[in-house]
Amino acid sequence: MAKRISVKGVVQGVGFRPFIYGLATRLNLHGWVCNTSGGVELLVQGQNSNVDHFIRSIRAEAPSLARFAEVTVFDEPANIEYSGFDIRHSTRIMGAYQPLVPDISICPDCERDLFNPKDRRYLYPFISCPNCGPRFTVIKDIPYDRANTTMADFPMCDRCHAEYRDPLNKRFHTQLITCPDCGPFVELRETHSLFPTSDPRISSIELHVSAILKARRLLREGYIVAIKGLGGFYLACDASNPYTVAGLRDRKGRTDQPFAVMAADVTAIASVCDIQKEEHLLLTSHEKPIVLLTRRKQTGSLTYKVSELVAPNLNTLGVMLPYTPLNHLLLNQTDPVLAREPVPPILVMTSGNFIEEPIATHNNDALERLSPLADAFLLHNRDIHIRLDDSIVRADHGDIICLQRSRGYAPYPIELPFEVKPTLALGGARKNTFCLARDYYAFLSQHIGDMEKTETHESFERGVQHFSYIFRIEPEIIARDLHTDYFTTEYARHAQLEVHSAAIQHHHAHIASCMADNSLSDRQLIGLSFDGHGYGTDGAIWGGELLLASYADFERFAHLEYLPLPDAEAALRSPWRIAVGYADALGVDIDHLPFLQNIDKQVVRIARQQTIKGLNTPVTSSVGCLFEAVASLLGIRNDVTYEGQAVAEMEVLSKAFISIAKSYPYAVDETESEIIIRLKELLSAMIGDVRANASVGMTGARFYKTVAEIAIDICKRARARTNLNEVALSGDAWQNQILLDLVREGLRQEEFIVYFHKHVPTNDGGLALGQAVVANFQTSNHATSGESEGNLLRS
C-alpha cells in the first residue's frame, strides 16, 4: 500500500521532517519526505496496517511546536518501489506559502549539553537542535532550509555535517547546526567609559568564552554592556546597583519607564517577586516572555534586591528567564568555568536604543548609535534578518493577557473563521503592528513601536516587505486608520499598489480585533472600546465608546460626554491640563486643590483661556484621558514621562481599597439616538473627597468602581434596546487589571457573555488585525452595494 500525504500548517522549523523519518523507519515504511514552499510533502509504502498507523501518528505524535492546518492523504499508484526512507531536497512551489514558527528558547537537552564539559559544544553560545533556536529572526525565505537563513554564511564542518546526516543524532537535519569550529562566535569590545580616548570599533577585543567572562566581570563591577541578542541589542547592567541603573536611565533618556529584568533562574525571581502557578508556567514556557509579577517588599530577609529605580512607583516587575544559550552563559551561577567571574543573578535587560528609536540589530550600527549608552559591547557575527523585541504578558485568572506580542509568539498566525482576500492593514500610530492576511490566516507582525521617528518608519517598511515576500501576499486591500495625519495614512496613499483602500474607524477596529481574536463569526454584539484616543467619524477624539458592532459596520450607542483637551499634545504629557480643562468645562471648582500648587499660575491661566476660546483644544470622550485627569486631581502626578504612567501609579495606590470602596454618583442623558455619560457629579463628589483629605487610594478605588458601574450600566441599557447579550472588551484601558476584573465580573453576574483578547494585545498592538477583517467585510459590501469610501468612513 502506498499513500501520498500533504501536510500544511506550522510544520517547518519544528523538527517535523526528522520526526517523519523516525516514524517511518520505526514502522518499516519506505518512501520520502520533503519541505516545499507550501508545507511538507511525503510518500510512504509498506504494509497496510503500518501505513494506517503512520497516518494516525502524524498528528498524535508530532513535535509539540507543530500546528496543523490540514493533513490530506491521497492514494498513490505503486509505480516505484522505494528501498528505504529519505529526506529529499526542498522544492519551491510558485505562489505557495506557509506559516512560520517563532524563535524558540533553548530546550532542556541543549541546555544540558551547553554545560556538559564533555560535550564539544560546551559553553558554545549558538547551540541548537530541531526543537529550539532562532527561526523568525534568521529566515530569509521559505522553504525553511539553511540556505534560506542567515546561517548560510557558515558552512558546516565535517563533524557537524556527519551529525546532520545521522538519523540517530539529536541534531539530525538541524538546519542551524553549528559548533565552535564552523559557526558564529562572540567578541567583546570595550568602549569610551573604560578607555575614554578609544573608538569602540578599534578598542580591545576578547573572543569566545573569554569575551563572556569579561562581560560577566564588567556587569558585576557596575558597567553597562550592550549585548547582541536574537532580534536586536540589549543594554544590560546589575539590577541591584542603583548607581548603575540611574546611569543607564540618564544615558538612555528614560526617566521613569520601567526596565525589564532577566533572572538566572526561578529561585532568583522568587527572591524579589511573588510567583503564582500560572505565572511560573509562563516564565518557563518555550516562549519565555517578559512576565509582569507582583514585587515582594524589599526587606532585610531577601537574599537579593532589585533597585527601586528599575520600576519606580510600581508594585510590579517585568521578569524573564534566559532563553538563548548566550543568556544562560551570562547569568549561570554554577558552572565552574563561568564561576571564575561571578555575576549578579538578576540583570536589567532593556532594549538597545534611545527613546522612540528602533532597537539596533547590526554590529556597526550598534557600535555607532549605542556607544554613548554602553561601556562595552558583546557582539556576535550571525546576522539578524528581522528586528524583534521581547513579548510582554501577564497572567489573568488562568488566561494570558498579551501586552506586547513579539518574540516567541510572532509570526504565529491568527486563524480566522472566514476567508479573507490578500490584505495589508497598517495599524496605528502607537504600539504599531501591521497585519498581512490571506485565506484563513492573519499574520500579525511583531511589535514595531510608536511611529514618531524616521528609523521606525524604515523598520515598518522593511517588515511589510519581508512579510509580503515570505507569505507570498500581494495585497488587494490596504486598510488604515481614519486619522489623516498618521504615517500609516501617508504610507497607504503612496503605496505603489493598485488596491482598494479602506479607512477604518479606530474603535470599530478594536472591537473587530477582539471578535477575530476569539474566532467569532460575523454578527452584531456590544463593544466596549475604552482607550486613550482615536479619531472619531465626527472629527472628535473618541475613547469611551459603547458600539453596536459587527465586522462590517457599527453604531455608536453610548459614550462619555465630550470634554476639552487644552493644548492637546501637551495635555498628553501633562495630565494637569486635562484636569483643568475638564473642571472648567463642567463648572467644577478646583481652586486651591493641592495638585495646582506647584504649577506656574500663568501657565494655568493660559490653559484655561485655551479651553474658553477653544484654541488648539479638541474635545474627547476618552476614558484614558478621564483617568489621566483624575490621577492629576488626586495629586498622584501632574506630568508623565511615559504613556500611562499616572494611571499605572493610581492603580498601585487603589488596589488595596477596591473591595471596600463605594462608587460615586454620575448622570446619564438617554435619548432615542444616543446615551451620553455626564461626569460633573462624579468629579464634584471626588473633589469633595480630595478637599476632605480622604485617602488617595480610597478615592482612586471609588473612581474605579464608578467607571466599572458606568460600563455595566450602559451594557444593560444596550441589551434592553437590542436584546444583544454578548460584550467584547477592547482598547488599552482594559490593560488595567482592576478595571478589567470589575467590569468582566460585573457583566458575568448580569449574565452577559464576555469576550476579551486571547492572542493579540487589547491595546493598539492588536489594531491591525481588526482593520484587516473590517476592511474585508466592508469591501465585500462595497462591491455589492456600490458604496464609496466616504460612505465606509461615515464621514
C-alpha positions in Angstrom: 0.0 0.0 0.0 1.3 3.5 -0.9 0.0 6.9 0.3 1.0 10.4 -0.6 0.4 12.9 2.2 0.4 16.7 2.1 0.7 18.5 5.5 0.1 22.2 5.9 0.4 24.5 8.9 3.4 25.3 11.1 5.4 22.3 10.1 8.8 23.7 9.2 11.4 24.6 11.7 9.9 22.4 14.4 11.7 19.1 13.7 8.9 17.7 11.6 11.0 16.0 8.9 13.2 14.2 11.4 10.1 13.2 13.2 8.6 11.8 10.0 11.8 10.0 9.2 11.9 8.4 12.6 8.3 7.4 12.5 8.6 5.8 9.0 11.8 3.9 10.0 10.2 2.6 13.2 7.2 1.3 11.2 9.4 -0.2 8.4 7.9 2.1 5.8 9.8 3.3 2.7 9.4 6.5 0.7 10.5 10.1 1.2 9.6 13.5 2.8 10.5 17.0 1.7 9.7 20.6 2.6 8.0 22.8 0.0 7.1 26.4 -0.1 3.6 25.4 1.0 4.3 22.8 3.7 5.6 19.3 3.9 5.0 16.5 1.2 5.7 12.9 1.8 5.1 9.4 0.4 5.0 6.1 2.3 4.9 2.5 1.2 4.5 -0.6 3.3 2.1 -2.9 5.0 -1.5 -1.6 5.2 -1.6 -1.7 9.0 1.7 0.2 9.3 0.7 2.9 6.8 -2.6 3.4 8.7 -0.7 3.6 12.0 1.7 6.1 10.4 -1.1 8.4 9.2 -2.8 8.3 12.7 0.6 9.1 14.4 1.3 12.2 12.3 -1.0 14.2 14.5 -0.8 12.1 17.6 3.0 12.1 18.0 4.1 15.2 16.2 6.6 17.7 17.7 5.0 19.9 20.3 5.6 23.1 18.3 3.9 21.8 15.2 0.5 23.3 14.3 -1.7 21.5 11.7 -4.0 23.3 9.4 -4.6 20.4 7.0 -3.4 16.8 6.6 -4.5 15.4 3.2 -4.0 11.7 2.2 -4.0 10.5 -1.4 -3.8 7.0 -2.9 -0.5 6.6 -4.7 0.0 4.1 -7.6 2.8 1.7 -6.7 4.8 2.5 -9.9 8.1 2.8 -8.0 9.4 0.6 -5.2 11.5 2.5 -2.7 14.2 0.6 -0.8 14.4 3.0 2.2 13.2 6.3 3.5 14.8 9.6 2.5 14.7 13.3 3.4 14.7 14.9 0.0 15.9 18.3 -1.0 13.2 21.0 -0.6 11.2 22.3 -3.5 9.7 25.7 -4.3 6.1 26.0 -5.5 5.2 29.2 -7.2 2.9 31.3 -5.0 2.7 28.7 -2.2 3.3 29.8 1.4 3.1 28.6 4.9 3.0 29.9 8.5 6.4 30.3 10.2 7.5 29.3 13.6 8.7 32.0 16.0 12.1 31.9 17.6 12.2 29.2 20.2 14.0 29.3 23.5 16.8 26.8 24.2 15.5 23.3 25.0 16.5 21.3 28.1 18.6 18.9 26.0 20.7 21.7 24.5 20.9 23.4 27.9 22.4 20.2 29.4 24.9 19.9 26.5 25.8 23.6 26.9 27.0 23.0 30.5 28.5 19.5 29.9 32.3 19.8 29.9 32.4 16.5 27.9 30.3 17.9 25.1 32.1 19.5 22.2 29.6 22.4 22.3 30.4 23.1 26.0 29.8 26.8 26.7 29.1 27.4 22.9 26.5 30.2 22.7 25.0 29.1 19.4 24.0 25.5 20.3 20.6 24.4 18.8 18.6 21.4 17.6 15.4 20.7 15.7 13.4 21.7 18.8 15.0 25.1 19.6 16.9 28.1 18.4 16.2 31.1 16.3 13.7 30.9 13.4 11.8 34.0 12.5 14.8 36.4 13.0 17.1 34.4 10.7 14.7 33.2 8.0 15.1 35.0 4.6 12.8 32.8 2.6 10.8 29.6 2.5 11.1 26.6 2.5 13.0 26.5 5.8 16.5 25.4 4.8 19.9 26.5 5.9 20.5 28.2 2.6 17.4 30.4 3.2 18.7 31.7 6.6 21.5 33.9 7.8 23.4 30.7 8.8 24.1 30.2 5.1 27.3 32.2 5.7 28.6 29.4 7.9 29.3 26.1 6.0 29.1 23.0 8.2 32.4 21.4 9.3 32.8 17.6 8.7 31.7 16.8 12.3 28.6 18.9 12.1 27.7 17.5 8.6 28.0 14.0 10.0 25.6 14.8 12.8 23.3 16.5 10.4 23.2 13.3 8.3 22.9 10.8 11.2 19.3 9.8 11.9 20.3 8.7 15.4 21.8 12.1 16.3 19.6 14.6 18.2 20.8 17.2 15.6 19.7 15.2 12.6 18.6 17.7 10.0 19.0 20.7 12.3 19.1 23.5 9.7 21.1 25.8 12.1 23.5 23.2 13.3 26.9 24.6 14.1 29.8 24.3 16.5 32.9 26.3 17.7 34.8 25.0 14.7 32.5 26.3 12.0 29.9 28.6 13.4 29.4 32.2 14.7 31.4 33.4 17.6 31.1 36.2 20.2 33.5 39.0 20.9 33.7 41.8 23.5 34.7 45.3 22.7 35.4 47.9 25.4 34.4 51.5 24.8 34.7 55.1 25.9 33.8 54.6 29.6 36.7 52.1 30.1 39.1 53.7 27.7 38.0 57.4 27.3 40.0 58.0 24.1 39.2 54.8 22.4 36.9 54.2 19.4 34.6 51.2 20.0 35.3 49.9 16.6 39.0 49.5 17.3 39.1 49.1 21.0 40.5 46.0 22.8 38.7 42.7 21.8 38.1 39.5 23.7 36.8 36.4 21.9 34.7 33.3 22.7 34.5 32.2 26.3 37.0 34.9 27.4 34.6 37.5 26.0 31.7 36.1 28.1 33.9 36.0 31.2 34.9 39.6 30.6 31.3 40.7 30.1 30.3 39.0 33.4 33.1 40.8 35.2 32.0 44.2 33.8 28.4 43.6 34.8 29.4 42.7 38.3 31.6 45.8 38.6 28.7 48.1 37.7 29.3 48.7 34.0 26.7 48.8 31.2 27.1 46.2 28.4 25.3 46.2 25.1 24.6 42.6 24.1 23.5 41.3 20.7 20.6 39.0 21.2 18.2 37.1 18.9 16.3 40.1 17.5 18.5 43.1 18.4 20.7 44.6 21.1 20.0 44.8 24.8 21.5 47.1 27.4 22.4 45.1 30.4 23.5 46.0 33.9 23.3 44.9 37.6 19.7 45.3 38.6 20.7 45.7 42.3 23.1 48.6 41.7 21.1 51.9 41.9 24.0 54.0 40.6 24.3 51.9 37.5 20.6 51.8 36.9 20.4 55.6 37.4 23.3 56.0 35.0 21.5 53.8 32.4 18.4 56.0 32.8 20.4 59.1 32.3 22.2 57.9 29.2 19.1 56.4 27.6 16.9 59.3 28.4 14.3 57.0 30.0 13.4 58.9 33.2 10.8 56.6 34.9 9.6 54.0 32.4 10.2 50.5 34.0 13.0 48.3 32.8 12.6 44.6 32.3 15.0 42.2 34.1 16.4 38.8 33.3 17.0 36.4 36.2 19.3 33.4 36.3 16.5 31.1 37.4 13.1 30.9 39.1 14.8 30.9 42.6 16.3 34.3 41.9 12.9 35.6 40.7 11.2 34.3 43.8 13.6 36.3 45.9 12.1 39.5 44.6 8.6 38.6 43.3 5.6 36.6 44.2 5.1 33.8 41.7 1.7 32.1 41.2 1.4 28.8 39.4 0.2 30.2 36.1 3.0 32.8 36.2 5.5 30.1 36.7 4.2 28.3 33.7 4.5 31.4 31.6 8.1 32.1 32.8 9.2 28.6 32.0 7.3 28.1 28.7 9.2 27.8 25.5 8.2 31.3 24.6 10.0 32.8 27.7 8.2 36.1 27.6 8.6 39.0 30.0 6.0 38.3 32.7 4.6 41.1 34.9 4.9 39.9 38.5 4.0 41.4 41.8 7.1 42.6 43.7 7.8 41.4 47.2 8.5 44.1 49.8 12.2 44.8 50.0 13.1 43.6 53.4 16.4 42.6 55.0 15.4 38.9 54.7 15.6 38.9 50.9 18.7 37.2 49.5 18.8 39.6 46.6 17.3 43.0 46.0 16.3 44.9 42.8 16.8 48.6 42.9 13.6 50.7 43.2 14.9 52.6 40.2 14.2 49.6 37.9 10.5 50.2 38.1 9.8 53.4 40.1 6.5 53.7 42.0 5.2 50.4 40.7 4.4 47.2 42.5 5.2 45.0 39.5 8.3 43.9 37.8 8.7 42.6 34.2 10.8 39.5 34.5 12.1 36.9 32.1 14.3 33.8 32.2 17.3 33.2 29.9 16.0 32.0 26.5 19.2 31.7 24.5 22.5 29.9 25.2 24.2 33.3 25.4 21.7 34.4 28.1 22.5 31.3 30.1 26.2 31.9 29.8 25.9 35.4 31.0 23.7 34.5 34.1 24.8 31.0 35.1 25.6 30.8 38.7 27.1 27.2 39.0 29.4 26.3 36.0 33.0 26.1 37.3 34.5 27.9 34.3 31.9 30.8 34.4 32.2 30.9 38.2 35.7 32.4 37.8 33.8 35.7 37.1 30.7 35.7 39.4 27.8 37.8 38.0 24.6 39.2 39.7 21.7 36.8 39.4 19.3 39.5 38.1 20.3 41.9 35.3 18.4 44.8 33.8 17.8 43.8 30.1 16.3 46.8 28.3 16.2 47.5 24.5 19.4 48.7 22.9 18.1 52.1 21.6 17.5 55.7 22.5 13.9 56.5 23.4 11.5 56.2 20.4 14.1 54.6 18.2 14.0 51.0 17.0 16.5 48.6 18.6 19.8 48.2 16.9 20.4 44.9 15.1 23.7 45.3 13.1 27.1 45.4 14.8 28.4 48.6 13.1 25.1 50.4 13.6 25.1 49.4 17.3 28.7 50.5 17.8 28.0 53.9 16.3 24.5 54.6 17.8 24.9 52.9 21.2 28.4 54.0 22.1 27.1 56.8 24.3 25.0 54.3 26.2 27.3 51.3 26.7 30.7 50.7 28.3 31.3 47.6 26.3 29.7 45.6 23.5 29.2 41.8 23.5 28.8 41.1 19.8 28.4 38.1 17.5 28.7 37.7 13.8 25.4 35.9 13.0 23.2 38.4 11.2 19.7 39.3 12.4 17.4 39.4 9.4 14.4 40.8 11.1 14.2 43.1 14.2 12.3 41.6 17.2 11.6 42.9 20.7 10.6 40.8 23.7 7.0 39.9 24.3 5.3 41.1 27.5 2.5 39.2 29.1 0.5 39.0 32.3 -1.3 36.0 33.9 -5.1 36.6 34.1 -7.0 34.0 36.1 -5.8 31.1 34.1 -5.5 33.0 30.8 -2.9 35.3 29.4 -3.0 39.0 28.7 -0.6 39.8 25.9 0.6 43.4 26.3 3.3 43.2 23.6 3.3 40.4 21.0 6.8 39.7 19.6 9.5 37.1 20.3 8.0 33.6 20.9 4.6 34.5 19.5 5.1 36.4 16.2 4.7 35.4 13.5 2.3 32.6 14.5 -0.9 33.4 12.5 -4.3 34.2 13.9 -6.6 31.6 12.4 -9.8 33.3 11.1 -13.2 31.7 11.0 -13.8 33.1 7.5 -11.8 33.6 4.3 -10.2 36.9 3.5 -8.7 38.5 0.4 -5.0 39.3 0.3 -4.9 42.3 2.7 -2.4 44.7 4.3 -3.6 46.5 7.4 -1.2 49.2 8.7 -2.2 49.6 12.3 -2.0 52.8 14.3 0.5 55.4 15.4 1.2 53.9 18.9 2.4 50.4 19.7 2.3 49.8 16.0 2.0 46.4 14.4 0.9 45.7 10.9 -1.1 42.7 9.6 -0.9 40.8 6.3 -3.8 38.4 5.8 -4.9 35.9 3.2 -7.2 32.8 3.0 -8.0 31.9 6.6 -4.8 33.4 8.2 -3.9 36.8 9.6 -0.2 37.3 10.1 0.2 40.0 12.7 3.6 41.5 12.8 5.9 41.7 15.8 5.8 44.9 17.8 7.1 47.8 15.7 6.7 50.7 18.2 5.5 54.3 18.2 5.6 55.8 14.7 7.3 59.0 15.5 10.8 58.7 14.0 12.1 58.0 10.5 14.1 55.0 11.8 10.8 53.4 13.0 9.1 54.2 9.6 12.0 52.4 7.9 11.7 49.4 10.2 7.9 49.3 9.5 8.5 49.4 5.7 11.2 46.6 5.9 8.8 44.5 8.0 6.0 44.9 5.5 8.3 43.9 2.6 9.5 40.9 4.5 6.1 39.6 5.5 4.7 40.3 2.0 7.5 38.2 0.5 7.7 35.4 3.0 3.9 34.8 3.0 3.6 35.5 -0.8 0.9 38.1 -0.3 0.2 40.8 -2.9 -2.5 42.9 -1.2 -5.8 43.6 -3.0 -6.9 45.6 0.0 -5.0 48.1 2.1 -6.5 49.2 5.4 -5.5 52.1 7.6 -6.7 54.2 10.4 -9.2 57.0 9.8 -6.8 59.7 11.1 -5.4 61.8 8.3 -2.1 62.7 9.8 -0.6 59.3 10.7 2.5 58.0 8.9 0.4 54.9 8.0 -2.1 57.1 6.2 0.7 58.6 4.1 2.1 55.1 3.5 -1.3 53.9 2.2 -1.5 57.0 -0.1 1.9 56.5 -1.6 2.0 52.7 -1.7 2.6 51.5 -5.3 -0.3 49.2 -5.2 -3.5 49.2 -7.3 -5.7 48.1 -4.5 -8.8 49.0 -2.7 -8.1 51.4 0.1 -10.3 51.4 3.3 -10.0 53.8 6.2 -11.3 52.1 9.4 -12.5 53.9 12.5 -10.2 53.2 15.4 -12.6 51.9 17.9 -14.5 49.7 15.4 -11.2 48.1 14.6 -10.6 47.4 18.3 -13.9 45.6 18.7 -13.4 43.7 15.4 -9.9 42.7 16.6 -11.4 41.2 19.8 -14.0 39.4 17.8 -11.4 37.9 15.4 -9.1 37.0 18.3 -12.0 34.9 19.7 -12.8 33.4 16.3 -16.3 34.8 16.2 -18.4 34.7 13.1 -19.9 37.9 11.8 -22.7 39.2 13.9 -23.6 42.2 15.9 -22.6 42.5 19.5 -22.0 45.1 22.2 -18.5 46.5 22.1 -16.9 48.5 24.9 -14.0 50.3 23.3 -12.2 52.2 26.1 -8.8 53.7 25.4 -6.7 56.8 25.3 -7.6 58.3 21.9 -8.7 57.5 18.4 -10.1 59.6 15.6 -13.9 59.6 15.5 -16.1 59.9 12.5 -17.2 63.3 13.6 -13.6 64.6 13.9 -13.5 64.4 17.7 -11.2 62.3 19.8 -13.1 59.2 20.9 -12.1 56.7 23.6 -15.1 55.9 25.9 -17.4 54.2 23.5 -20.1 51.6 23.5 -20.6 50.4 19.9 -23.1 48.0 18.5 -20.7 46.4 16.1 -20.3 43.7 13.5 -17.3 43.2 11.3 -18.7 45.3 8.5 -20.4 48.1 10.4 -21.0 49.8 13.8 -23.4 52.1 15.5 -22.3 54.4 18.3 -24.8 53.7 21.1 -23.2 55.4 24.1 -20.1 57.4 25.1 -18.7 59.7 27.7 -19.5 63.3 27.2 -17.1 65.5 25.2 -14.7 67.5 27.3 -11.8 69.7 26.2 -8.1 68.9 25.9 -6.3 72.2 26.2 -3.1 72.2 24.0 -3.8 68.6 23.0 -0.2 67.3 22.6 1.0 69.0 25.8 -2.0 67.6 27.6 -0.9 64.0 26.9 2.4 64.8 28.6 0.9 66.9 31.4 -2.4 65.4 32.8 -3.0 68.5 34.9 -4.0 70.3 31.7 -6.7 67.7 31.2 -7.9 68.1 34.8 -8.1 71.9 34.4 -9.9 71.7 31.1 -12.4 69.1 32.4 -13.1 71.1 35.6 -13.6 74.4 33.8 -15.8 72.9 31.1 -18.0 71.2 33.8 -18.0 74.2 36.2 -16.3 72.3 38.9 -14.3 74.3 41.5 -10.7 73.2 41.7 -9.2 76.3 43.1 -6.7 75.7 45.9 -6.5 72.0 45.3 -3.1 70.6 46.1 -2.3 69.5 42.6 -2.2 73.1 41.4 0.2 74.4 44.0 3.4 73.6 42.1 2.2 74.7 38.6 3.0 78.2 37.4 -0.2 80.2 37.7 0.4 82.0 34.4 0.6 78.6 32.6 -2.6 77.5 34.3 -4.3 80.8 33.2 -3.2 80.2 29.6 -4.6 76.6 29.6 -7.9 77.9 30.9 -8.0 80.6 28.2 -7.4 77.9 25.6 -10.4 76.0 27.0 -12.7 79.0 27.0 -11.7 80.1 23.5 -11.3 76.6 22.0 -7.7 77.3 20.8 -5.9 74.1 20.0 -8.4 72.4 22.2 -10.0 69.4 20.6 -12.8 67.6 22.5 -12.7 64.0 23.6 -14.8 61.2 25.1 -11.7 59.3 26.1 -11.7 57.0 29.2 -8.0 57.2 29.1 -8.0 61.0 29.4 -10.5 60.8 32.2 -8.2 58.5 34.1 -5.3 60.9 33.5 -7.3 63.8 34.7 -8.3 62.0 37.9 -4.8 60.9 38.6 -3.7 64.5 38.5 -6.7 65.8 40.6 -5.7 63.2 43.2 -2.2 64.6 43.3 -0.6 61.5 42.0 1.2 63.0 39.0 0.9 66.2 37.0 3.4 65.3 34.3 4.3 61.9 32.8 7.5 60.6 31.3 5.9 57.6 29.6 2.4 56.7 28.3 0.1 55.6 31.1 2.4 56.4 33.9 0.0 58.4 36.1 -2.8 55.8 35.7 -0.4 52.9 36.5 0.6 54.6 39.7 -3.0 55.2 40.6 -3.7 51.5 40.1 -1.0 50.7 42.6 -2.4 53.0 45.2 -6.1 52.0 44.7 -5.7 48.2 44.6 -5.9 47.7 48.4 -9.2 49.6 48.7 -11.2 48.1 45.9 -13.0 45.5 48.0 -14.5 48.2 50.3 -14.9 51.2 48.0 -18.3 52.5 47.0 -19.0 54.2 43.7 -19.6 57.9 43.1 -22.8 59.3 41.5 -23.0 60.0 37.8 -25.7 61.2 35.4 -26.9 59.6 32.1 -28.6 61.5 29.3 -30.6 59.0 27.3 -32.4 59.8 24.1 -33.6 57.6 21.2 -30.5 58.3 19.2 -27.7 58.1 21.9 -26.7 57.8 25.5 -24.2 60.3 27.0 -22.5 59.8 30.3 -22.2 63.1 32.2 -19.3 63.5 34.6 -19.9 66.6 36.7 -21.5 64.8 39.6 -18.7 62.2 39.6 -15.9 64.7 39.6 -17.6 67.0 42.1 -18.0 64.2 44.6 -14.5 63.0 44.1 -13.0 66.5 44.5 -15.1 66.8 47.7 -13.1 63.8 49.0 -9.9 65.4 48.0 -10.7 68.6 49.9 -11.6 66.4 52.9 -8.1 64.8 52.7 -9.5 61.3 52.0 -7.0 58.6 51.2 -5.7 58.8 47.7 -6.0 55.1 47.4 -9.6 55.0 48.6 -10.6 57.9 46.3 -9.0 56.2 43.3 -10.8 52.9 44.2 -14.1 54.7 44.3 -13.4 56.2 40.9 -12.6 52.7 39.5 -15.8 51.4 41.0 -17.7 54.2 39.3 -16.2 53.7 35.8 -17.0 49.9 36.1 -20.6 50.7 37.1 -20.9 53.0 34.1 -19.7 50.3 31.8 -22.1 47.7 33.2 -25.0 50.2 33.2 -24.6 51.1 29.5 -24.3 47.5 28.5 -27.6 46.7 30.3 -29.3 49.7 28.5 -27.9 48.4 25.2 -29.3 44.9 25.9 -32.7 46.3 26.9 -33.0 48.0 23.5 -31.4 45.4 21.2 -31.5 42.0 23.0 -27.8 41.7 22.4 -26.1 39.7 25.2 -22.5 39.4 24.0 -19.9 42.0 25.0 -16.4 42.5 23.5 -13.9 44.4 25.5 -11.0 46.1 23.6 -8.8 49.1 23.9 -5.8 49.9 26.1 -7.9 50.9 29.1 -8.5 47.1 29.6 -4.9 46.6 30.3 -5.8 48.0 33.8 -6.3 44.8 35.8 -8.6 46.5 38.4 -11.0 47.8 35.7 -10.9 44.6 33.7 -11.7 42.5 36.8 -14.5 44.7 38.0 -16.3 45.0 34.6 -15.8 41.5 33.4 -17.1 40.0 36.7 -19.9 42.5 36.9 -21.1 41.7 33.3 -21.0 38.0 34.0 -23.1 38.4 37.1 -25.6 40.2 34.9 -25.5 37.1 32.6 -23.6 38.7 29.7 -21.3 36.6 27.6 -17.9 38.5 27.7 -15.1 38.3 25.2 -11.6 39.5 25.9 -8.4 39.2 23.8 -6.6 35.8 23.8 -3.7 36.1 21.4 -3.2 39.7 20.5 -2.9 42.8 22.6 -6.0 44.7 23.6 -4.0 47.9 23.1 -3.2 49.3 19.6 -0.8 46.4 19.1 -4.0 44.4 18.1 -5.5 47.2 16.0 -4.2 46.0 12.6 -6.0 42.6 13.0 -9.3 44.5 13.4 -8.6 46.8 10.4 -7.8 43.7 8.2 -11.1 41.9 8.9 -13.3 45.1 8.9 -11.8 46.1 5.5 -12.6 42.7 4.0 -16.2 42.8 5.1 -16.6 46.5 4.1 -15.0 45.8 0.7 -17.5 42.9 0.2 -20.4 45.3 1.0 -18.8 48.0 -1.2 -18.6 45.6 -4.2 -22.3 44.7 -3.9 -23.8 48.0 -2.9 -21.7 50.5 -4.7 -20.8 52.5 -1.6 -17.9 54.9 -1.9 -15.0 55.1 0.6 -16.6 58.2 2.1 -19.7 56.1 3.0 -17.5 53.5 4.5 -15.8 56.1 6.7 -19.1 57.6 7.9 -17.6 61.0 7.4 
